[in-house]
């Protein structure tokens, strides 16, 4: 059993380092985009390639489901839904968030790459402030005074430390995850509609798609 736990720890640490690098690259590209033409082009510029997603060891458990073409479409519904999925699972304090987000994307038929990429919001750099904020939200909701709290994305922390503050922490995570998910969905939906309307206004002869 100790060997299995140590191997799992190493896997989580390796995955965490990858998240930091990929997340920095992903979000830096978003903020460097100066103008928006059409929503599809906007998202295509910073999404990882299908090969990168399909070769990810964490996601290979889904097998042939990863080859479903509906999971790679870029349209208003699939992208808005992907933001809802990704932002929700980004706030879930569990290992292998990517697998959970991918499973939800497959079930809900949202864009798979966006659903997976957005969970990289939580990485070793952002985890402490994000989950401490969720913990404070939870204490406010249930009316408990906050205490000393620190979070680590490890099995040891989940098994030993979570018992002392699980209720406000999980309530806060679920609350912030739900709100972030709703904001993400409706923001992207509004952004997509505005983008398409603006493009059509510039080209009145453009046929409706």
DAZISUL-V980951 format. One record per residue. N is the residue number from 1. RES is the residue in one small letter. OMEGA is omega as a letter, one per 40 degrees, with the letter a starting at -180 (999 if undefined). D_LAST is the distance of its C-alpha to the last C-alpha in Angstrom with 1 decimal. Layout:
# DAZISUL-V980951
n=N res=RES omega=OMEGA d_last=D_LAST
n=N res=RES omega=OMEGA d_last=D_LAST
This chain:
# DAZISUL-V980951
n=1 res=x omega=i d_last=56.6
n=2 res=x omega=a d_last=57.2
n=3 res=x omega=i d_last=55.9
n=4 res=x omega=i d_last=52.6
n=5 res=x omega=i d_last=52.2
n=6 res=x omega=i d_last=52.9
n=7 res=x omega=i d_last=50.5
n=8 res=x omega=i d_last=47.8
n=9 res=x omega=a d_last=48.6
n=10 res=x omega=i d_last=48.3
n=11 res=x omega=i d_last=44.9
n=12 res=x omega=i d_last=43.7
n=13 res=x omega=i d_last=45.2
n=14 res=x omega=i d_last=43.6
n=15 res=x omega=i d_last=40.2
n=16 res=x omega=i d_last=40.7
n=17 res=x omega=i d_last=41.5
n=18 res=x omega=a d_last=38.4
n=19 res=x omega=a d_last=36.4
n=20 res=x omega=a d_last=37.9
n=21 res=x omega=a d_last=37.2
n=22 res=x omega=a d_last=33.6
n=23 res=x omega=i d_last=32.9
n=24 res=x omega=i d_last=34.4
n=25 res=x omega=a d_last=32.3
n=26 res=x omega=a d_last=29.1
n=27 res=x omega=i d_last=29.6
n=28 res=x omega=i d_last=31.1
n=29 res=x omega=i d_last=28.1
n=30 res=x omega=a d_last=25.9
n=31 res=x omega=i d_last=28.3
n=32 res=x omega=i d_last=28.7
n=33 res=x omega=a d_last=25.1
n=34 res=x omega=a d_last=25.6
n=35 res=x omega=i d_last=22.2
n=36 res=x omega=i d_last=18.6
n=37 res=x omega=i d_last=15.8
n=38 res=x omega=a d_last=12.7
n=39 res=x omega=a d_last=13.4
n=40 res=x omega=a d_last=13.0
n=41 res=x omega=i d_last=15.5
n=42 res=x omega=a d_last=17.7
n=43 res=x omega=a d_last=18.3
n=44 res=x omega=a d_last=18.6
n=45 res=x omega=a d_last=21.5
n=46 res=x omega=i d_last=23.8
n=47 res=x omega=i d_last=23.1
n=48 res=x omega=a d_last=25.8
n=49 res=x omega=i d_last=25.2
n=50 res=x omega=a d_last=24.9
n=51 res=x omega=a d_last=28.4
n=52 res=x omega=a d_last=29.8
n=53 res=x omega=a d_last=28.5
n=54 res=x omega=a d_last=29.6
n=55 res=x omega=i d_last=33.0
n=56 res=x omega=a d_last=33.8
n=57 res=x omega=a d_last=36.9
n=58 res=x omega=a d_last=36.1
n=59 res=x omega=a d_last=32.9
n=60 res=x omega=i d_last=34.3
n=61 res=x omega=a d_last=35.6
n=62 res=x omega=i d_last=32.3
n=63 res=x omega=a d_last=32.6
n=64 res=x omega=i d_last=30.1
n=65 res=x omega=a d_last=27.8
n=66 res=x omega=a d_last=26.8
n=67 res=x omega=i d_last=25.3
n=68 res=x omega=a d_last=22.8
n=69 res=x omega=a d_last=19.4
n=70 res=x omega=a d_last=17.7
n=71 res=x omega=a d_last=19.9
n=72 res=x omega=i d_last=18.4
n=73 res=x omega=i d_last=14.6
n=74 res=x omega=i d_last=13.4
n=75 res=x omega=a d_last=10.9
n=76 res=x omega=a d_last=11.9
n=77 res=x omega=a d_last=14.0
n=78 res=x omega=a d_last=15.8
n=79 res=x omega=i d_last=16.6
n=80 res=x omega=i d_last=17.9
n=81 res=x omega=i d_last=19.8
n=82 res=x omega=i d_last=21.2
n=83 res=x omega=i d_last=22.6
n=84 res=x omega=a d_last=24.2
n=85 res=x omega=a d_last=25.8
n=86 res=x omega=a d_last=26.9
n=87 res=x omega=i d_last=28.4
n=88 res=x omega=a d_last=30.1
n=89 res=x omega=i d_last=31.9
n=90 res=x omega=a d_last=32.7
n=91 res=x omega=i d_last=35.2
n=92 res=x omega=a d_last=36.7
n=93 res=x omega=a d_last=40.2
n=94 res=x omega=i d_last=40.3
n=95 res=x omega=i d_last=40.4
n=96 res=x omega=i d_last=37.6
n=97 res=x omega=i d_last=34.8
n=98 res=x omega=a d_last=32.4
n=99 res=x omega=i d_last=33.2
n=100 res=x omega=i d_last=32.7
n=101 res=x omega=i d_last=29.3
n=102 res=x omega=i d_last=28.3
n=103 res=x omega=i d_last=29.6
n=104 res=x omega=i d_last=27.7
n=105 res=x omega=i d_last=24.4
n=106 res=x omega=a d_last=25.1
n=107 res=x omega=a d_last=26.0
n=108 res=x omega=i d_last=23.1
n=109 res=x omega=i d_last=20.5
n=110 res=x omega=a d_last=19.6
n=111 res=x omega=a d_last=19.2
n=112 res=x omega=a d_last=22.8
n=113 res=x omega=a d_last=23.5
n=114 res=x omega=i d_last=22.6
n=115 res=x omega=a d_last=24.6
n=116 res=x omega=a d_last=27.5
n=117 res=x omega=a d_last=27.5
n=118 res=x omega=i d_last=27.7
n=119 res=x omega=i d_last=31.0
n=120 res=x omega=i d_last=32.5
n=121 res=x omega=i d_last=32.8
n=122 res=x omega=i d_last=36.1
n=123 res=x omega=a d_last=38.4
n=124 res=x omega=i d_last=42.2
n=125 res=x omega=a d_last=41.6
n=126 res=x omega=a d_last=39.5
n=127 res=x omega=a d_last=41.0
n=128 res=x omega=a d_last=44.1
n=129 res=x omega=a d_last=42.7
n=130 res=x omega=a d_last=39.6
n=131 res=x omega=i d_last=41.7
n=132 res=x omega=i d_last=44.5
n=133 res=x omega=i d_last=42.2
n=134 res=x omega=i d_last=41.0
n=135 res=x omega=i d_last=44.7
n=136 res=x omega=i d_last=45.5
n=137 res=x omega=i d_last=42.7
n=138 res=x omega=i d_last=44.2
n=139 res=x omega=i d_last=47.7
n=140 res=x omega=a d_last=46.6
n=141 res=x omega=a d_last=44.9
n=142 res=x omega=i d_last=47.9
n=143 res=x omega=i d_last=50.5
n=144 res=x omega=i d_last=52.2
n=145 res=x omega=i d_last=53.6
n=146 res=x omega=i d_last=52.0
n=147 res=x omega=i d_last=54.3
n=148 res=x omega=a d_last=54.3
n=149 res=x omega=i d_last=51.1
n=150 res=x omega=a d_last=49.7
n=151 res=x omega=i d_last=47.0
n=152 res=x omega=a d_last=46.9
n=153 res=x omega=i d_last=44.4
n=154 res=x omega=i d_last=47.2
n=155 res=x omega=i d_last=48.6
n=156 res=x omega=a d_last=51.9
n=157 res=x omega=a d_last=50.4
n=158 res=x omega=a d_last=48.5
n=159 res=x omega=a d_last=51.7
n=160 res=x omega=a d_last=54.3
n=161 res=x omega=a d_last=52.9
n=162 res=x omega=a d_last=50.2
n=163 res=x omega=a d_last=52.8
n=164 res=x omega=a d_last=54.2
n=165 res=x omega=a d_last=51.0
n=166 res=x omega=a d_last=48.4
n=167 res=x omega=i d_last=47.8
n=168 res=x omega=a d_last=46.7
n=169 res=x omega=a d_last=44.9
n=170 res=x omega=i d_last=42.8
n=171 res=x omega=i d_last=42.2
n=172 res=x omega=i d_last=41.0
n=173 res=x omega=a d_last=38.8
n=174 res=x omega=a d_last=37.1
n=175 res=x omega=a d_last=36.7
n=176 res=x omega=i d_last=35.3
n=177 res=x omega=a d_last=33.0
n=178 res=x omega=i d_last=31.6
n=179 res=x omega=i d_last=31.2
n=180 res=x omega=i d_last=29.6
n=181 res=x omega=i d_last=27.2
n=182 res=x omega=i d_last=26.1
n=183 res=x omega=i d_last=25.9
n=184 res=x omega=a d_last=23.9
n=185 res=x omega=a d_last=21.3
n=186 res=x omega=i d_last=20.9
n=187 res=x omega=i d_last=21.2
n=188 res=x omega=i d_last=18.4
n=189 res=x omega=i d_last=16.2
n=190 res=x omega=i d_last=17.2
n=191 res=x omega=a d_last=16.9
n=192 res=x omega=a d_last=13.3
n=193 res=x omega=a d_last=12.4
n=194 res=x omega=a d_last=14.8
n=195 res=x omega=a d_last=13.5
n=196 res=x omega=i d_last=9.9
n=197 res=x omega=i d_last=11.7
n=198 res=x omega=i d_last=14.3
n=199 res=x omega=i d_last=12.2
n=200 res=x omega=i d_last=10.6
n=201 res=x omega=i d_last=14.2
n=202 res=x omega=i d_last=15.5
n=203 res=x omega=a d_last=13.4
n=204 res=x omega=a d_last=13.2
n=205 res=x omega=a d_last=12.2
n=206 res=x omega=i d_last=8.9
n=207 res=x omega=i d_last=6.3
n=208 res=x omega=i d_last=3.8
n=209 res=x omega=999 d_last=0.0
